[in-house]
């Protein structure tokens, strides 16, 4: 499959150079302000979506625990899966937060 077909399918334009090689210069030239704002906006939206997913997993795990404690279900398999999903998602979210905070501290310590 040709890269131009992939770019067209993904809605990307200006990514092919004169010789057919992929480059980002067409995207960034003349559209620098829009590209920077869009990049941060998409990063922020992705982070918010990941936090919502983590909250959803934690809520599902809590609901499964309540059902099991009340005797509404005896399926420990679903309970274990929900708890593991919640644990993994929370560990991932905390790791990302730690890396972002580390990068922020490093930027703040830079001398101008």
C-alpha positions in Angstrom: 0.0 0.0 0.0 1.3 3.5 -0.9 1.9 6.0 1.9 -0.2 8.6 0.1 -3.2 6.1 0.3 -2.6 5.8 4.0 -2.3 9.5 4.5 -5.5 10.1 2.5 -7.3 7.4 4.5 -6.1 8.9 7.8 -7.0 12.5 6.7 -3.4 13.6 6.6 -2.3 16.0 4.0 1.0 17.5 3.1 3.0 14.6 4.4 4.6 13.5 1.1 7.7 15.2 -0.1 8.6 15.9 -3.7 10.4 12.6 -4.1 7.5 10.6 -2.5 9.3 10.3 0.9 7.4 11.2 4.0 8.1 14.5 5.7 6.3 16.8 8.1 7.6 20.0 6.6 4.4 20.5 4.6 2.3 20.3 7.7 4.4 22.6 9.8 5.2 25.3 7.2 2.7 28.1 7.3 0.5 26.3 9.8 2.9 26.4 12.8 0.5 28.0 15.2 -2.4 25.7 14.3 -0.2 22.6 14.5 1.1 23.5 18.0 -2.3 24.2 19.4 -3.7 21.1 17.8 -0.9 18.9 19.2 -1.4 20.1 22.8 -5.1 19.9 22.4 -4.9 16.3 21.3 -2.4 15.4 24.0 -4.7 16.9 26.6 -7.8 15.2 25.3 -6.0 11.8 25.3 -4.9 12.3 28.9 -8.5 13.2 29.9 -9.8 10.1 28.1 -7.2 7.9 29.8 -8.3 9.3 33.2 -11.9 8.7 32.4 -11.1 5.1 31.4 -9.2 4.5 34.7 -12.1 5.9 36.7 -14.5 3.6 34.8 -12.3 0.6 35.6 -12.2 1.6 39.3 -15.9 2.0 39.4 -16.5 -1.4 37.8 -14.2 -3.0 40.3 -16.0 -1.4 43.2 -19.4 -2.5 41.8 -18.1 -6.1 41.4 -16.9 -6.0 45.0 -20.2 -4.8 46.3 -22.1 -7.5 44.3 -19.8 -10.2 45.6 -20.1 -8.9 49.2 -23.9 -8.8 49.0 -24.1 -12.3 47.6 -25.6 -11.2 44.3 -22.9 -13.0 42.4 -20.6 -15.9 43.2 -18.5 -15.5 40.1 -15.0 -14.7 41.5 -13.6 -14.7 38.0 -15.3 -11.4 37.0 -14.3 -9.9 40.4 -10.7 -10.8 39.9 -10.6 -9.5 36.3 -12.3 -6.2 37.3 -9.8 -5.8 40.2 -6.8 -6.5 38.0 -8.0 -4.1 35.2 -8.5 -1.4 37.8 -5.1 -2.0 39.4 -3.2 -2.0 36.1 -5.0 1.1 34.8 -4.3 3.0 38.1 -0.6 1.9 38.1 -0.3 3.2 34.5 -2.0 6.5 35.3 0.3 7.1 38.3 3.4 6.2 36.3 2.4 8.7 33.6 1.7 11.4 36.2 5.1 10.8 37.8 6.8 11.1 34.4 5.0 14.4 33.6 5.8 15.8 37.1 9.5 14.8 36.6 9.6 16.5 33.3 7.9 19.6 34.7 10.4 19.8 37.6 13.3 19.5 35.2 11.9 22.3 33.0 11.5 24.5 36.1 15.1 23.9 37.1 16.5 25.0 33.8 18.2 28.3 33.7 17.3 30.7 31.0 
